[in-house]
Amino acid sequence: MSATIEDVLEGRSRWCVVTGDVLATLSSLPPASIGALVTDPPYSSGGFTRGDRAMDAATKYSSAEQTRQRTFTGDNRDQRSFGYWCALWLGEALRATVPGGPVVQFCDWRQLPITTDAVQAGGWVWRGVFVWAKGVSSRPQMGRFRASNEFAVWGTNGPSLDLTEVGCLPGHIEVAPPTGTDRVHLTQKPEAVMEAVCAIAPPGTVILDPFCGSGTTGVAALRLGRRFIGIELDEHYAAVARERLAAESQGLTLAAARAGQASLFGDQS
C-alpha cells in the first residue's frame, strides 16, 4: 500500500505522492507540519494575449524540434486570476509550514512580478529571487535578448532563520533543460536545479510540493536527505512521480528501474 501524508509526517516513510486538488489537500495538513514549500506550479504564461494563454500547454511550451510531451491542466489563467489563485494556495501552505520555514516558487519572466506579489499576499516574507540560467539553447530571436532564464521567488514564514546546517547558498545555477529519455514532463526542471533550491530546507525536514508533476522536487529532496510530500492533480503524472521516487529510494534511475535492474541497497523508502 502506498505511503500517506501521515506516514511521512510521522517518520514512517520518506515520501508520498497524493492525487488531488491542491487547496483541498493543503487544508488537510496539520498546522506547522511542513519544513519547506518548494514548487513549480503551472505558469499560465507562454503568450501575451488571452488567445495565446488559452492554447494547449503542449502547444505553448514545445518547440518544433522537441518531442511533444503529454499536456497538463491549469495553465490557462490570465495574470490577475493567476495571482489571486497563487495567493490562495500560498496562504494555505503558510498555515502548514513551520515558523521560519522557506517557500521557493518557480516562474518565468512574464509572471515574475505577479509571483512576488502573490507570495507576499499569501502571508510570506519575500526574501529574493533565485535564477536558473538555461544556457544558449533557449529560443533565440534576432534583435532581442535571449529569454534564457527562469526564476524562483523565495521567502520565509515570518523571520528568517540563520541555519549553519544549511549554510550560504548560491543565488543562481546554470544547467541545460533535460532532454531525450531524461525528460518525462513537458516543463520538467533539471534535477540539479531542484537540488540547489531544496538545499534551503534543513536536513531531515519535510519538503512539500503541491504541484509535483513528474516528481523532480521529490527526487532532489530524497537525494539530499529530506522527506517529501507531493500533490498532483493529474493521475498520469502522479504515477510517474511515484515511479521516479521509488527508483530514487532504491538508488536507481527511472530507466534502470523500468528495465528491471535490482538495487544493491534495497528499498530505502
ChimeraX commands (.cxc) that place a marker at each C-alpha (Angstrom):
marker #1 position 0.00,0.00,0.00 radius 0.5
marker #1 position 1.25,3.50,-0.83 radius 0.5
marker #1 position 2.50,5.74,1.95 radius 0.5
marker #1 position 0.23,8.52,3.19 radius 0.5
marker #1 position 0.86,12.10,4.24 radius 0.5
marker #1 position 0.59,10.97,7.86 radius 0.5
marker #1 position 3.26,8.30,7.25 radius 0.5
marker #1 position 5.71,10.95,6.07 radius 0.5
marker #1 position 4.88,13.48,8.79 radius 0.5
marker #1 position 5.29,10.82,11.48 radius 0.5
marker #1 position 8.53,9.45,10.02 radius 0.5
marker #1 position 7.26,6.03,8.91 radius 0.5
marker #1 position 8.03,6.81,5.26 radius 0.5
marker #1 position 10.41,9.12,3.43 radius 0.5
marker #1 position 7.94,10.16,0.72 radius 0.5
marker #1 position 4.43,10.06,-0.64 radius 0.5
marker #1 position 2.59,11.44,-3.68 radius 0.5
marker #1 position -1.15,12.02,-3.35 radius 0.5
marker #1 position -3.55,12.71,-6.21 radius 0.5
marker #1 position -5.96,15.55,-5.60 radius 0.5
marker #1 position -6.85,19.23,-5.72 radius 0.5
marker #1 position -4.23,21.49,-4.21 radius 0.5
marker #1 position -6.48,23.59,-1.95 radius 0.5
marker #1 position -8.48,20.63,-0.66 radius 0.5
marker #1 position -5.33,18.65,0.13 radius 0.5
marker #1 position -3.43,21.56,1.68 radius 0.5
marker #1 position -6.37,22.26,4.01 radius 0.5
marker #1 position -5.99,18.73,5.43 radius 0.5
marker #1 position -2.39,19.28,6.54 radius 0.5
marker #1 position -1.79,19.92,10.26 radius 0.5
marker #1 position -0.53,23.39,11.21 radius 0.5
marker #1 position 3.25,23.86,11.26 radius 0.5
marker #1 position 3.89,20.34,9.93 radius 0.5
marker #1 position 5.94,21.17,6.83 radius 0.5
marker #1 position 9.58,22.29,6.84 radius 0.5
marker #1 position 9.70,23.94,3.40 radius 0.5
marker #1 position 7.49,24.64,0.39 radius 0.5
marker #1 position 9.31,24.10,-2.94 radius 0.5
marker #1 position 7.16,24.11,-6.04 radius 0.5
marker #1 position 6.90,24.68,-9.80 radius 0.5
marker #1 position 3.21,25.44,-10.50 radius 0.5
marker #1 position 1.70,25.95,-13.96 radius 0.5
marker #1 position 2.91,29.38,-15.08 radius 0.5
marker #1 position -0.16,30.34,-17.15 radius 0.5
marker #1 position 2.35,32.04,-19.40 radius 0.5
marker #1 position 3.58,31.33,-22.91 radius 0.5
marker #1 position 1.87,34.31,-24.55 radius 0.5
marker #1 position 0.76,37.92,-24.30 radius 0.5
marker #1 position -2.92,37.63,-25.26 radius 0.5
marker #1 position -5.94,35.72,-23.97 radius 0.5
marker #1 position -5.83,33.57,-27.08 radius 0.5
marker #1 position -2.18,32.71,-26.50 radius 0.5
marker #1 position -2.81,31.61,-22.95 radius 0.5
marker #1 position -5.88,29.56,-23.88 radius 0.5
marker #1 position -3.76,27.29,-26.08 radius 0.5
marker #1 position -2.95,23.77,-25.01 radius 0.5
marker #1 position 0.17,23.67,-22.82 radius 0.5
marker #1 position 1.89,21.21,-25.16 radius 0.5
marker #1 position 1.49,23.72,-27.99 radius 0.5
marker #1 position 2.68,26.69,-25.93 radius 0.5
marker #1 position 5.78,25.11,-24.45 radius 0.5
marker #1 position 7.01,22.65,-27.09 radius 0.5
marker #1 position 9.30,23.81,-29.87 radius 0.5
marker #1 position 9.09,22.30,-33.35 radius 0.5
marker #1 position 12.28,20.33,-32.74 radius 0.5
marker #1 position 11.13,18.98,-29.40 radius 0.5
marker #1 position 9.20,15.75,-28.97 radius 0.5
marker #1 position 5.80,16.77,-27.63 radius 0.5
marker #1 position 5.10,15.52,-24.12 radius 0.5
marker #1 position 1.71,14.81,-22.56 radius 0.5
marker #1 position -0.05,18.09,-21.76 radius 0.5
marker #1 position -1.26,19.24,-18.34 radius 0.5
marker #1 position -4.16,21.35,-16.99 radius 0.5
marker #1 position -4.41,24.58,-15.01 radius 0.5
marker #1 position -2.23,26.67,-17.32 radius 0.5
marker #1 position -4.82,29.00,-18.87 radius 0.5
marker #1 position -5.38,31.74,-16.27 radius 0.5
marker #1 position -4.88,35.39,-17.09 radius 0.5
marker #1 position -2.28,37.19,-14.99 radius 0.5
marker #1 position -4.70,38.67,-12.46 radius 0.5
marker #1 position -6.52,35.41,-11.76 radius 0.5
marker #1 position -3.14,33.62,-11.65 radius 0.5
marker #1 position -2.04,35.97,-8.87 radius 0.5
marker #1 position -5.27,35.51,-6.88 radius 0.5
marker #1 position -5.10,31.74,-7.27 radius 0.5
marker #1 position -1.47,31.61,-6.12 radius 0.5
marker #1 position -2.26,33.75,-3.08 radius 0.5
marker #1 position -4.97,31.27,-2.07 radius 0.5
marker #1 position -2.81,28.16,-2.04 radius 0.5
marker #1 position 0.27,30.02,-0.77 radius 0.5
marker #1 position -1.78,31.19,2.22 radius 0.5
marker #1 position -2.97,27.66,2.95 radius 0.5
marker #1 position 0.59,26.36,2.63 radius 0.5
marker #1 position 1.79,29.07,5.04 radius 0.5
marker #1 position -0.51,27.71,7.73 radius 0.5
marker #1 position 1.02,24.25,7.29 radius 0.5
marker #1 position 4.64,25.46,7.35 radius 0.5
marker #1 position 6.77,25.82,10.48 radius 0.5
marker #1 position 7.75,29.35,11.60 radius 0.5
marker #1 position 10.80,30.47,9.65 radius 0.5
marker #1 position 10.26,27.77,7.01 radius 0.5
marker #1 position 11.08,28.79,3.42 radius 0.5
marker #1 position 9.00,28.97,0.26 radius 0.5
marker #1 position 10.56,28.65,-3.21 radius 0.5
marker #1 position 8.17,29.14,-6.15 radius 0.5
marker #1 position 9.31,28.98,-9.79 radius 0.5
marker #1 position 8.03,31.28,-12.54 radius 0.5
marker #1 position 9.16,32.76,-15.85 radius 0.5
marker #1 position 9.91,36.40,-16.68 radius 0.5
marker #1 position 6.31,37.19,-17.60 radius 0.5
marker #1 position 4.97,36.02,-14.25 radius 0.5
marker #1 position 7.85,37.23,-12.06 radius 0.5
marker #1 position 6.15,40.49,-10.95 radius 0.5
marker #1 position 2.80,38.87,-10.07 radius 0.5
marker #1 position 4.54,35.94,-8.35 radius 0.5
marker #1 position 6.43,38.27,-6.00 radius 0.5
marker #1 position 3.07,39.91,-5.20 radius 0.5
marker #1 position 1.32,36.56,-4.67 radius 0.5
marker #1 position 3.98,35.26,-2.29 radius 0.5
marker #1 position 3.51,38.35,-0.13 radius 0.5
marker #1 position -0.30,38.26,-0.45 radius 0.5
marker #1 position -0.15,34.68,0.83 radius 0.5
marker #1 position 1.49,35.93,4.02 radius 0.5
marker #1 position 5.12,35.06,3.32 radius 0.5
marker #1 position 8.02,37.48,3.73 radius 0.5
marker #1 position 9.63,37.90,0.31 radius 0.5
marker #1 position 13.41,37.46,0.57 radius 0.5
marker #1 position 14.73,37.38,-3.00 radius 0.5
marker #1 position 14.94,35.63,-6.36 radius 0.5
marker #1 position 16.97,32.58,-7.41 radius 0.5
marker #1 position 17.91,32.36,-11.11 radius 0.5
marker #1 position 18.05,29.26,-13.30 radius 0.5
marker #1 position 20.12,30.05,-16.40 radius 0.5
marker #1 position 19.24,27.54,-19.13 radius 0.5
marker #1 position 22.14,28.34,-21.48 radius 0.5
marker #1 position 22.39,29.41,-25.09 radius 0.5
marker #1 position 19.97,26.80,-26.47 radius 0.5
marker #1 position 16.87,28.66,-25.27 radius 0.5
marker #1 position 14.70,30.09,-28.08 radius 0.5
marker #1 position 16.95,32.73,-29.72 radius 0.5
marker #1 position 15.26,35.62,-31.58 radius 0.5
marker #1 position 17.02,38.19,-33.71 radius 0.5
marker #1 position 17.18,41.72,-32.29 radius 0.5
marker #1 position 16.21,40.62,-28.78 radius 0.5
marker #1 position 17.86,39.46,-25.60 radius 0.5
marker #1 position 17.64,35.70,-25.27 radius 0.5
marker #1 position 14.93,34.55,-22.83 radius 0.5
marker #1 position 17.28,32.04,-21.25 radius 0.5
marker #1 position 16.38,32.35,-17.55 radius 0.5
marker #1 position 13.63,31.17,-15.26 radius 0.5
marker #1 position 13.23,32.39,-11.71 radius 0.5
marker #1 position 12.35,31.14,-8.25 radius 0.5
marker #1 position 10.82,33.67,-5.87 radius 0.5
marker #1 position 11.69,32.75,-2.31 radius 0.5
marker #1 position 10.71,33.89,1.15 radius 0.5
marker #1 position 10.03,32.71,4.69 radius 0.5
marker #1 position 7.15,32.16,7.09 radius 0.5
marker #1 position 7.96,35.13,9.30 radius 0.5
marker #1 position 11.51,35.93,10.45 radius 0.5
marker #1 position 14.33,34.20,8.59 radius 0.5
marker #1 position 16.39,31.64,10.48 radius 0.5
marker #1 position 20.19,31.65,10.34 radius 0.5
marker #1 position 20.91,27.94,9.97 radius 0.5
marker #1 position 24.55,26.84,9.95 radius 0.5
marker #1 position 23.48,23.38,8.75 radius 0.5
marker #1 position 22.06,24.99,5.61 radius 0.5
marker #1 position 24.90,27.46,5.05 radius 0.5
marker #1 position 25.10,30.27,2.50 radius 0.5
marker #1 position 23.54,29.11,-0.79 radius 0.5
marker #1 position 24.31,30.36,-4.32 radius 0.5
marker #1 position 21.86,32.75,-5.98 radius 0.5
marker #1 position 21.87,31.09,-9.39 radius 0.5
marker #1 position 22.64,27.88,-11.27 radius 0.5
marker #1 position 23.45,27.30,-14.93 radius 0.5
marker #1 position 22.35,23.97,-16.38 radius 0.5
marker #1 position 20.59,22.94,-19.59 radius 0.5
marker #1 position 17.00,21.62,-19.51 radius 0.5
marker #1 position 16.58,17.82,-19.58 radius 0.5
marker #1 position 16.26,16.20,-22.99 radius 0.5
marker #1 position 15.59,12.79,-24.54 radius 0.5
marker #1 position 14.73,9.95,-22.19 radius 0.5
marker #1 position 15.57,12.11,-19.15 radius 0.5
marker #1 position 12.53,14.27,-19.92 radius 0.5
marker #1 position 9.22,12.78,-18.79 radius 0.5
marker #1 position 7.24,16.01,-18.30 radius 0.5
marker #1 position 6.63,18.93,-20.62 radius 0.5
marker #1 position 8.02,21.56,-18.22 radius 0.5
marker #1 position 10.38,19.36,-16.23 radius 0.5
marker #1 position 13.19,21.04,-14.26 radius 0.5
marker #1 position 16.69,19.51,-14.17 radius 0.5
marker #1 position 17.38,17.52,-11.02 radius 0.5
marker #1 position 20.43,19.73,-10.36 radius 0.5
marker #1 position 18.21,22.83,-10.25 radius 0.5
marker #1 position 15.82,21.28,-7.75 radius 0.5
marker #1 position 18.70,20.01,-5.61 radius 0.5
marker #1 position 20.06,23.57,-5.49 radius 0.5
marker #1 position 16.76,25.01,-4.21 radius 0.5
marker #1 position 15.82,22.09,-1.92 radius 0.5
marker #1 position 19.12,22.65,-0.08 radius 0.5
marker #1 position 17.42,25.59,1.67 radius 0.5
marker #1 position 15.36,23.12,3.74 radius 0.5
marker #1 position 17.18,21.95,6.89 radius 0.5
marker #1 position 18.30,18.29,6.77 radius 0.5
marker #1 position 15.66,15.79,7.84 radius 0.5
marker #1 position 12.69,18.12,7.36 radius 0.5
marker #1 position 9.65,17.58,5.15 radius 0.5
marker #1 position 9.56,19.35,1.78 radius 0.5
marker #1 position 6.12,19.91,0.25 radius 0.5
marker #1 position 5.47,20.35,-3.49 radius 0.5
marker #1 position 1.76,20.99,-4.19 radius 0.5
marker #1 position 2.35,20.74,-7.97 radius 0.5
marker #1 position 4.81,17.88,-8.09 radius 0.5
marker #1 position 4.35,16.91,-11.75 radius 0.5
marker #1 position 6.74,14.08,-12.52 radius 0.5
marker #1 position 8.38,14.29,-9.09 radius 0.5
marker #1 position 11.69,16.08,-9.69 radius 0.5
marker #1 position 11.40,18.03,-6.42 radius 0.5
marker #1 position 10.90,14.75,-4.59 radius 0.5
marker #1 position 13.92,13.14,-6.25 radius 0.5
marker #1 position 16.04,16.10,-5.15 radius 0.5
marker #1 position 14.61,16.02,-1.63 radius 0.5
marker #1 position 15.40,12.33,-1.14 radius 0.5
marker #1 position 18.86,12.77,-2.60 radius 0.5
marker #1 position 19.56,15.50,-0.03 radius 0.5
marker #1 position 18.27,13.50,2.93 radius 0.5
marker #1 position 14.93,15.31,3.27 radius 0.5
marker #1 position 11.46,13.80,3.36 radius 0.5
marker #1 position 8.90,14.67,0.69 radius 0.5
marker #1 position 5.15,15.13,0.22 radius 0.5
marker #1 position 3.91,15.70,-3.32 radius 0.5
marker #1 position 0.43,16.69,-4.50 radius 0.5
marker #1 position -0.50,16.21,-8.17 radius 0.5
marker #1 position -3.89,16.64,-9.87 radius 0.5
marker #1 position -3.09,14.52,-12.94 radius 0.5
marker #1 position -3.12,10.80,-12.13 radius 0.5
marker #1 position -0.75,10.02,-15.02 radius 0.5
marker #1 position 1.94,12.34,-13.71 radius 0.5
marker #1 position 1.30,11.29,-10.11 radius 0.5
marker #1 position 2.03,7.70,-11.19 radius 0.5
marker #1 position 5.22,8.81,-12.96 radius 0.5
marker #1 position 6.29,10.70,-9.83 radius 0.5
marker #1 position 5.74,7.63,-7.66 radius 0.5
marker #1 position 7.74,5.57,-10.11 radius 0.5
marker #1 position 10.66,8.03,-10.07 radius 0.5
marker #1 position 10.66,8.33,-6.27 radius 0.5
marker #1 position 10.53,4.56,-5.82 radius 0.5
marker #1 position 13.52,4.26,-8.16 radius 0.5
marker #1 position 15.42,7.00,-6.32 radius 0.5
marker #1 position 14.70,5.25,-2.99 radius 0.5
marker #1 position 16.47,2.20,-4.40 radius 0.5
marker #1 position 19.39,4.18,-5.76 radius 0.5
marker #1 position 18.27,3.63,-9.37 radius 0.5
marker #1 position 17.48,5.86,-12.32 radius 0.5
marker #1 position 13.98,5.67,-13.74 radius 0.5
marker #1 position 15.33,3.95,-16.87 radius 0.5
marker #1 position 17.14,1.33,-14.80 radius 0.5
marker #1 position 14.08,0.65,-12.66 radius 0.5
marker #1 position 11.89,0.28,-15.74 radius 0.5
marker #1 position 14.42,-2.14,-17.21 radius 0.5
marker #1 position 14.09,-4.32,-14.12 radius 0.5
marker #1 position 17.52,-3.61,-12.64 radius 0.5
marker #1 position 17.80,-4.63,-9.00 radius 0.5
marker #1 position 19.06,-2.23,-6.35 radius 0.5
marker #1 position 22.26,-3.02,-4.46 radius 0.5
marker #1 position 20.94,-1.20,-1.39 radius 0.5
marker #1 position 17.31,-2.33,-1.15 radius 0.5
marker #1 position 14.30,-0.08,-0.86 radius 0.5
marker #1 position 15.11,2.93,1.34 radius 0.5
marker #1 position 11.62,4.46,1.24 radius 0.5
marker link #1:1,2 radius 0.2
marker link #1:2,3 radius 0.2
marker link #1:3,4 radius 0.2
marker link #1:4,5 radius 0.2
marker link #1:5,6 radius 0.2
marker link #1:6,7 radius 0.2
marker link #1:7,8 radius 0.2
marker link #1:8,9 radius 0.2
marker link #1:9,10 radius 0.2
marker link #1:10,11 radius 0.2
marker link #1:11,12 radius 0.2
marker link #1:12,13 radius 0.2
marker link #1:13,14 radius 0.2
marker link #1:14,15 radius 0.2
marker link #1:15,16 radius 0.2
marker link #1:16,17 radius 0.2
marker link #1:17,18 radius 0.2
marker link #1:18,19 radius 0.2
marker link #1:19,20 radius 0.2
marker link #1:20,21 radius 0.2
marker link #1:21,22 radius 0.2
marker link #1:22,23 radius 0.2
marker link #1:23,24 radius 0.2
marker link #1:24,25 radius 0.2
marker link #1:25,26 radius 0.2
marker link #1:26,27 radius 0.2
marker link #1:27,28 radius 0.2
marker link #1:28,29 radius 0.2
marker link #1:29,30 radius 0.2
marker link #1:30,31 radius 0.2
marker link #1:31,32 radius 0.2
marker link #1:32,33 radius 0.2
marker link #1:33,34 radius 0.2
marker link #1:34,35 radius 0.2
marker link #1:35,36 radius 0.2
marker link #1:36,37 radius 0.2
marker link #1:37,38 radius 0.2
marker link #1:38,39 radius 0.2
marker link #1:39,40 radius 0.2
marker link #1:40,41 radius 0.2
marker link #1:41,42 radius 0.2
marker link #1:42,43 radius 0.2
marker link #1:43,44 radius 0.2
marker link #1:44,45 radius 0.2
marker link #1:45,46 radius 0.2
marker link #1:46,47 radius 0.2
marker link #1:47,48 radius 0.2
marker link #1:48,49 radius 0.2
marker link #1:49,50 radius 0.2
marker link #1:50,51 radius 0.2
marker link #1:51,52 radius 0.2
marker link #1:52,53 radius 0.2
marker link #1:53,54 radius 0.2
marker link #1:54,55 radius 0.2
marker link #1:55,56 radius 0.2
marker link #1:56,57 radius 0.2
marker link #1:57,58 radius 0.2
marker link #1:58,59 radius 0.2
marker link #1:59,60 radius 0.2
marker link #1:60,61 radius 0.2
marker link #1:61,62 radius 0.2
marker link #1:62,63 radius 0.2
marker link #1:63,64 radius 0.2
marker link #1:64,65 radius 0.2
marker link #1:65,66 radius 0.2
marker link #1:66,67 radius 0.2
marker link #1:67,68 radius 0.2
marker link #1:68,69 radius 0.2
marker link #1:69,70 radius 0.2
marker link #1:70,71 radius 0.2
marker link #1:71,72 radius 0.2
marker link #1:72,73 radius 0.2
marker link #1:73,74 radius 0.2
marker link #1:74,75 radius 0.2
marker link #1:75,76 radius 0.2
marker link #1:76,77 radius 0.2
marker link #1:77,78 radius 0.2
marker link #1:78,79 radius 0.2
marker link #1:79,80 radius 0.2
marker link #1:80,81 radius 0.2
marker link #1:81,82 radius 0.2
marker link #1:82,83 radius 0.2
marker link #1:83,84 radius 0.2
marker link #1:84,85 radius 0.2
marker link #1:85,86 radius 0.2
marker link #1:86,87 radius 0.2
marker link #1:87,88 radius 0.2
marker link #1:88,89 radius 0.2
marker link #1:89,90 radius 0.2
marker link #1:90,91 radius 0.2
marker link #1:91,92 radius 0.2
marker link #1:92,93 radius 0.2
marker link #1:93,94 radius 0.2
marker link #1:94,95 radius 0.2
marker link #1:95,96 radius 0.2
marker link #1:96,97 radius 0.2
marker link #1:97,98 radius 0.2
marker link #1:98,99 radius 0.2
marker link #1:99,100 radius 0.2
marker link #1:100,101 radius 0.2
marker link #1:101,102 radius 0.2
marker link #1:102,103 radius 0.2
marker link #1:103,104 radius 0.2
marker link #1:104,105 radius 0.2
marker link #1:105,106 radius 0.2
marker link #1:106,107 radius 0.2
marker link #1:107,108 radius 0.2
marker link #1:108,109 radius 0.2
marker link #1:109,110 radius 0.2
marker link #1:110,111 radius 0.2
marker link #1:111,112 radius 0.2
marker link #1:112,113 radius 0.2
marker link #1:113,114 radius 0.2
marker link #1:114,115 radius 0.2
marker link #1:115,116 radius 0.2
marker link #1:116,117 radius 0.2
marker link #1:117,118 radius 0.2
marker link #1:118,119 radius 0.2
marker link #1:119,120 radius 0.2
marker link #1:120,121 radius 0.2
marker link #1:121,122 radius 0.2
marker link #1:122,123 radius 0.2
marker link #1:123,124 radius 0.2
marker link #1:124,125 radius 0.2
marker link #1:125,126 radius 0.2
marker link #1:126,127 radius 0.2
marker link #1:127,128 radius 0.2
marker link #1:128,129 radius 0.2
marker link #1:129,130 radius 0.2
marker link #1:130,131 radius 0.2
marker link #1:131,132 radius 0.2
marker link #1:132,133 radius 0.2
marker link #1:133,134 radius 0.2
marker link #1:134,135 radius 0.2
marker link #1:135,136 radius 0.2
marker link #1:136,137 radius 0.2
marker link #1:137,138 radius 0.2
marker link #1:138,139 radius 0.2
marker link #1:139,140 radius 0.2
marker link #1:140,141 radius 0.2
marker link #1:141,142 radius 0.2
marker link #1:142,143 radius 0.2
marker link #1:143,144 radius 0.2
marker link #1:144,145 radius 0.2
marker link #1:145,146 radius 0.2
marker link #1:146,147 radius 0.2
marker link #1:147,148 radius 0.2
marker link #1:148,149 radius 0.2
marker link #1:149,150 radius 0.2
marker link #1:150,151 radius 0.2
marker link #1:151,152 radius 0.2
marker link #1:152,153 radius 0.2
marker link #1:153,154 radius 0.2
marker link #1:154,155 radius 0.2
marker link #1:155,156 radius 0.2
marker link #1:156,157 radius 0.2
marker link #1:157,158 radius 0.2
marker link #1:158,159 radius 0.2
marker link #1:159,160 radius 0.2
marker link #1:160,161 radius 0.2
marker link #1:161,162 radius 0.2
marker link #1:162,163 radius 0.2
marker link #1:163,164 radius 0.2
marker link #1:164,165 radius 0.2
marker link #1:165,166 radius 0.2
marker link #1:166,167 radius 0.2
marker link #1:167,168 radius 0.2
marker link #1:168,169 radius 0.2
marker link #1:169,170 radius 0.2
marker link #1:170,171 radius 0.2
marker link #1:171,172 radius 0.2
marker link #1:172,173 radius 0.2
marker link #1:173,174 radius 0.2
marker link #1:174,175 radius 0.2
marker link #1:175,176 radius 0.2
marker link #1:176,177 radius 0.2
marker link #1:177,178 radius 0.2
marker link #1:178,179 radius 0.2
marker link #1:179,180 radius 0.2
marker link #1:180,181 radius 0.2
marker link #1:181,182 radius 0.2
marker link #1:182,183 radius 0.2
marker link #1:183,184 radius 0.2
marker link #1:184,185 radius 0.2
marker link #1:185,186 radius 0.2
marker link #1:186,187 radius 0.2
marker link #1:187,188 radius 0.2
marker link #1:188,189 radius 0.2
marker link #1:189,190 radius 0.2
marker link #1:190,191 radius 0.2
marker link #1:191,192 radius 0.2
marker link #1:192,193 radius 0.2
marker link #1:193,194 radius 0.2
marker link #1:194,195 radius 0.2
marker link #1:195,196 radius 0.2
marker link #1:196,197 radius 0.2
marker link #1:197,198 radius 0.2
marker link #1:198,199 radius 0.2
marker link #1:199,200 radius 0.2
marker link #1:200,201 radius 0.2
marker link #1:201,202 radius 0.2
marker link #1:202,203 radius 0.2
marker link #1:203,204 radius 0.2
marker link #1:204,205 radius 0.2
marker link #1:205,206 radius 0.2
marker link #1:206,207 radius 0.2
marker link #1:207,208 radius 0.2
marker link #1:208,209 radius 0.2
marker link #1:209,210 radius 0.2
marker link #1:210,211 radius 0.2
marker link #1:211,212 radius 0.2
marker link #1:212,213 radius 0.2
marker link #1:213,214 radius 0.2
marker link #1:214,215 radius 0.2
marker link #1:215,216 radius 0.2
marker link #1:216,217 radius 0.2
marker link #1:217,218 radius 0.2
marker link #1:218,219 radius 0.2
marker link #1:219,220 radius 0.2
marker link #1:220,221 radius 0.2
marker link #1:221,222 radius 0.2
marker link #1:222,223 radius 0.2
marker link #1:223,224 radius 0.2
marker link #1:224,225 radius 0.2
marker link #1:225,226 radius 0.2
marker link #1:226,227 radius 0.2
marker link #1:227,228 radius 0.2
marker link #1:228,229 radius 0.2
marker link #1:229,230 radius 0.2
marker link #1:230,231 radius 0.2
marker link #1:231,232 radius 0.2
marker link #1:232,233 radius 0.2
marker link #1:233,234 radius 0.2
marker link #1:234,235 radius 0.2
marker link #1:235,236 radius 0.2
marker link #1:236,237 radius 0.2
marker link #1:237,238 radius 0.2
marker link #1:238,239 radius 0.2
marker link #1:239,240 radius 0.2
marker link #1:240,241 radius 0.2
marker link #1:241,242 radius 0.2
marker link #1:242,243 radius 0.2
marker link #1:243,244 radius 0.2
marker link #1:244,245 radius 0.2
marker link #1:245,246 radius 0.2
marker link #1:246,247 radius 0.2
marker link #1:247,248 radius 0.2
marker link #1:248,249 radius 0.2
marker link #1:249,250 radius 0.2
marker link #1:250,251 radius 0.2
marker link #1:251,252 radius 0.2
marker link #1:252,253 radius 0.2
marker link #1:253,254 radius 0.2
marker link #1:254,255 radius 0.2
marker link #1:255,256 radius 0.2
marker link #1:256,257 radius 0.2
marker link #1:257,258 radius 0.2
marker link #1:258,259 radius 0.2
marker link #1:259,260 radius 0.2
marker link #1:260,261 radius 0.2
marker link #1:261,262 radius 0.2
marker link #1:262,263 radius 0.2
marker link #1:263,264 radius 0.2
marker link #1:264,265 radius 0.2
marker link #1:265,266 radius 0.2
marker link #1:266,267 radius 0.2
marker link #1:267,268 radius 0.2
marker link #1:268,269 radius 0.2
view
